[in-house]
């Protein structure tokens, strides 16, 4: 797909995202955001969509917030909003297409995921938690409850217990991937400096562009030690937004 086609696709996706129905009845913030976006008041639209997210988190609102931030020139915040939309709803295509457009037009790299993190993107994050926990409880119940109640264990009990245990084992790797993906953040601030030590006066080893993904390795005070494409180093915590709101 060439640049012109990508640009047209992104613009169409933007119009489709803004045209989505209000995520909650009576969501005045969302409606105000749509009206402001359609009027070309992108800063007001971003503020309104942020207000809507404070009331109720939704992938559609995150997509719209990303579009408004993109129009305001805030690449990092736009990429973060679209990545969070994918975290909540990996079945949608609008956020992924907008991320593709951002990476074609800006120095934004895709997330570097391990195989189990990649598997965790197949379903919404909370689904893996329910799948792992639910299947384990079903397997344990089918294996122990008949004996506890002195009920003769039927063949289907063992079959269903084995199937549930298999589902649990298969969901373990993606569940671990959800945990490790929560350490991934997006650079929000222009010219974020990667430093040798966690101090303002430390030697600078690289400058990270907004929208660049990083992986937190550890934290010290107001600084994070992260892995980026250009290497490892320290960045200020305020300059990074994580995929999972409120986790860091």
N, C-alpha and C positions, 0 to 999 in steps of 0.2 A: 504494500500500500504506500503510495507516494505521499509527500508532505501535504499537498493540497487536499488529497482525499482524507488524510488524517484530520486536517483542520476542519473540514466540512463535517466529518463524523462527530468530532468533539462538540462543535456548535449545535448539531442536531441533538446530541445526548444532553447538552446543557438545557436546551429548550424542553426536552422531554422530562428531565429531572425537576425543573421548576414547575412544570405543569402537573406534577403528581398531586394527588389529593392530600388534604391536611391529615397528618398522622393521628390526630386526636380531635374529636369534636370540640369546637370552641377554642382551638389553639390560635389565639390572636397573634402571637409572635410569628407563627408560621405564615399565616395569611399576610401579615405585614411584610415579612421577608420576601414573599412572592411578588407582592405589589411593588416593593422597592426595587427588586431585581428587574422587573419588567419596565420600570421607569428609568433604569440606568443608574440608580442610586445604590451602588454596590457596597459601599461602606455601611449604610443603614441596613441593607439586606443581610450582611454578615452579622451585624449586631442582633438583628431580629432572629435569625436562625440559631445563633448562640443561645438566645433566651429560650427558644423552643426546646433546645437540647437540655437546658437546665430543668425543664419540666418533664420531658420524656425523651429518652434516647431512641433514635430511629435511623436506619441506614439511608432513607430518602432525605431526611433533614441534613445528615452529614454530607451527602452528595451535593445538595444545594449550598451548604456552607462552604464546601470546597470550591464550587463554581464562583461564589461571591468573593472569596479570598483570592482566587486566581485572577479575577478581574481587577482586584485591588493591587495586584502585583506581589501578593504574599505567597510565593511558591511553596515554602515549607509548610505553612498552615493548610494550604490547599491539598498538598500531598498527604499530610497527616489525616485530614478529614476523610479523604477517599480510602486510605488504608484502614481507618477505623470502620468505614462503611463495609469494606470487604470482610473485616473481622466479624461483624455482626451478621452479614448476609453474603456469603460467598457465591450464592446462586445468581445474584444480579450481575449484569454486564456493564452497567453505566459507569460504576466506579473504576472497574478495570480498564475500560476504554479511555476514560479520562486520565488515568495514570499512564497509559501507553502514550497518549498525546503529550502529556507533560514530559515524559522521558525522551520523546522525539524532538521536542522544542526547547528543552532546558537541560543543563548538566545534572540530571537526576538519575541515579542508578537504581536498578531494581533491588528488592530485598534478596539477600543471600540466605537461603534456607537449607537446613539439613533435610534428609529424606523424611524423617518423622515429623518435622515441622511442615514440610510440604503436604504430607498426608493429613495434618491437622487442618489444612485449609479446605478440605473437601466438604466439611460440614460447619455450621456455625459453632463457635467456640464452646458455648454452654451445652450443646448437644452431646459432645464427647463426654462431658462430666456425667450427664444423666445416663448415657449409654453404658459407661464403665460401671458406675455405681449400681444402676438398675440390674444389669446382667449378673453382677456378682451376687447381689441379694437373691435373685431368682435361682441361681445355681446352688447357693447355700441352702435356701429354703427347700428346694426339691430334693436335696440330698439328705437333709436332717429332719424335716417336719414329719414325713410319714413314720419314721421310727419313733419320734417323740410322741406322736399320737397313737402309736401302735397300730398303724394302718399298713397293710401289706403293700410293699413297694412294687408298683407295676413297671413293666418295661418302658413305658413312655416317660416315667419319671426320670429314669437314667438317661434316656435319649435327650429329653428336654434339658436336663441338668448339664449334660455334656455340651449341648449347643450353646447354652447360656454361658458356660465357662469359656467356650471358644470365642464368643462375642467379646467377653471381658478381656481375654488375652489379646485379641486383635485391636481392641480400642486402647490398650495401654500405651503403645508408641505414640499415637496421635495425642493422647492426653498429656504425655510428657512434652510433646511438641507445643502444646498450648502454653505450658508453663515457661518453656524456654523462649517462645516467641514474645512473651510479655516483657522480655529484656530488650527488645528491639525498639529503638526510638528514631525519630525523624528530626534532622536539624531544622530549626525554625528561623534562626537569625542569619542575616547576610554576613559572610566572612567570619564564620565561627572558627576560632583559633584552636588548633590541636596543640597542646603544650606538653613539655617533658615532665613537669611536676605540677601538682595542684595548687598553683599560686598565680597571681596576676602578672608577676614579674618573670615567670618561667620562659625559657626559650621556646619559640614557636616552631613547630616542625611541619605544619601544613595548615591550609585554610580550607574549611569545608563549606560547600555551597548549600543554600537552603534546599530542602527536599532530600538531602543525602541521608541514607539509612545508616545507623550505627547500632552496635550491640554493646550494652553495658556489661562490663566485667566486674567492676566493684565501685564503691562510692566512698568519698572522704570529704566530709563537710559539704560545701556547696559545689563540689566538683565530682565529675564522674570519669572513671577510666574506661574508655570505650575502644572498640575495634571498628575501624572504618576502612574503606578501600585503600586509603593512602597510608594506613598503618595504625598503630595503637598510640593512645595519648590521653591527656586530660582535657575535658571541656567543662564549661560552667553548666550546672544543672538547669538553669533557667533557659538555656539555649536549645534544649532538647524536649520534644513532646513524644510521649510513649504511646504505643498502639492501644494500650488498655488504659482508658481514663481513670485516674485515681489510684492506679496500682503503684506509682512511683512518687 
